[in-house]
Amino acid sequence: MQLLAEGEGAMSDDMVLRQEIRYSIGYIRGMIDSYSGLYSEENLTRDVLRFCDEIAHPGSPHPRLQEARRMVEDRCRQLAQATDRYAQRDPASIAAKRAQAMAAIDVLQDAVFEARKSRMPVPSSGRLLRRKGF
């Protein structure tokens, strides 16, 4: 029973971490979803990357996280180009670019989870190996 209780604790820690990341990334999703490209003061790529960096927490670089960040940057830049107020605006192209940016955010979310989980201290397995005496 002790082993089951330990496993449940680890699972709930993972769930809490995932919820925290999903909540933090929800703001970025909203920015992408509502981005119109019609206002000169909007800079989607800069704003999204600023929040990505805050969510990722500085520390030892994590290769998957860096790759996900580059993908988000590329997809946001493509969305910004597709929605440029001075360019020909194709609704189908904009929708496709927006979906690609959201998919990149999904990859980032997984990478942030992986990076944060790798930084978490691993609990000692000593308690799991001891058996209670009869």
C-alpha positions in Angstrom: 0.0 0.0 0.0 2.9 2.3 0.7 4.1 2.0 -2.9 0.6 2.9 -4.3 0.4 6.0 -2.1 3.9 7.1 -3.3 2.9 6.6 -6.9 -0.3 8.6 -6.4 1.6 11.5 -4.9 4.0 11.6 -7.9 1.0 11.5 -10.3 -0.8 14.3 -8.5 2.5 16.3 -8.6 2.6 15.8 -12.4 -1.1 16.8 -12.7 -0.5 20.0 -10.7 2.5 20.9 -12.7 0.7 20.3 -16.0 -2.3 22.4 -14.8 0.1 25.2 -13.8 1.8 25.2 -17.2 -1.5 24.9 -19.0 -2.9 27.9 -17.1 0.3 30.0 -17.8 0.2 29.1 -21.5 -3.5 29.9 -21.7 -2.6 33.6 -21.9 -0.3 33.0 -24.8 -3.1 31.0 -26.6 -5.4 33.9 -26.1 -2.9 36.3 -27.6 -2.5 34.1 -30.7 -6.2 33.5 -31.0 -7.1 37.2 -30.8 -4.2 38.5 -32.9 -5.4 40.6 -35.8 -2.3 42.2 -37.2 -4.4 45.4 -37.7 -2.7 47.6 -35.0 0.8 48.9 -35.4 1.6 48.5 -31.7 1.0 44.8 -31.8 4.1 42.6 -32.0 2.9 39.1 -31.6 6.3 37.4 -31.9 8.0 39.6 -29.3 5.0 39.4 -26.8 4.6 35.6 -27.1 8.4 35.0 -26.7 8.5 37.2 -23.7 5.8 35.1 -22.0 7.4 31.9 -23.2 10.7 32.9 -21.5 8.9 33.7 -18.3 7.1 30.4 -18.3 10.3 28.4 -19.1 12.2 29.9 -16.1 15.8 30.7 -16.7 18.3 28.0 -15.8 20.2 25.3 -17.5 19.2 25.2 -21.2 17.0 22.3 -22.1 17.4 21.3 -25.8 13.8 20.4 -26.4 12.6 23.6 -24.9 15.0 25.7 -27.0 13.7 23.9 -30.2 10.1 24.4 -29.1 10.8 28.1 -28.5 12.3 28.5 -32.0 9.2 26.8 -33.5 6.9 29.1 -31.6 8.9 32.1 -32.9 8.8 30.9 -36.5 5.0 30.1 -36.4 4.2 33.5 -34.7 6.3 35.3 -37.3 4.4 33.5 -40.1 1.0 34.4 -38.5 2.1 38.0 -38.2 3.1 38.0 -41.9 -0.2 36.4 -43.0 -2.2 39.0 -41.0 -0.1 42.0 -42.0 -2.5 44.9 -42.5 -0.7 46.0 -45.7 -0.7 42.6 -47.3 -3.3 40.6 -49.1 -5.2 38.9 -46.3 -6.4 35.4 -47.1 -8.7 34.1 -44.3 -7.9 30.5 -45.0 -4.2 31.1 -44.9 -4.6 33.1 -41.6 -6.6 30.3 -40.1 -3.9 27.8 -41.1 -1.1 29.9 -39.7 -3.0 30.4 -36.5 -3.6 26.7 -36.1 0.2 26.1 -36.8 1.0 28.6 -34.1 -1.3 26.9 -31.6 0.3 23.5 -32.5 3.7 25.1 -31.7 2.3 26.2 -28.4 1.3 22.6 -27.7 4.8 21.5 -28.4 6.1 24.2 -26.1 3.8 23.2 -23.3 5.1 19.6 -23.5 8.7 20.8 -23.5 8.1 23.1 -20.5 6.7 20.2 -18.6 9.6 18.0 -19.5 12.1 20.7 -18.6 10.5 21.5 -15.3 10.1 17.8 -14.4 13.8 17.2 -15.1 14.7 20.0 -12.7 12.6 18.6 -9.9 14.4 16.6 -7.2 14.0 12.9 -7.5 12.6 11.5 -4.2 14.7 8.9 -2.4 13.5 5.4 -3.1 14.8 4.2 0.3 11.4 4.3 1.9 10.0 2.2 -0.9 12.6 -0.5 -0.5 12.1 -1.0 3.2 9.6 -3.5 4.3 7.6 -3.4 7.5 8.3 -6.1 9.9 5.5 -8.5 10.8 
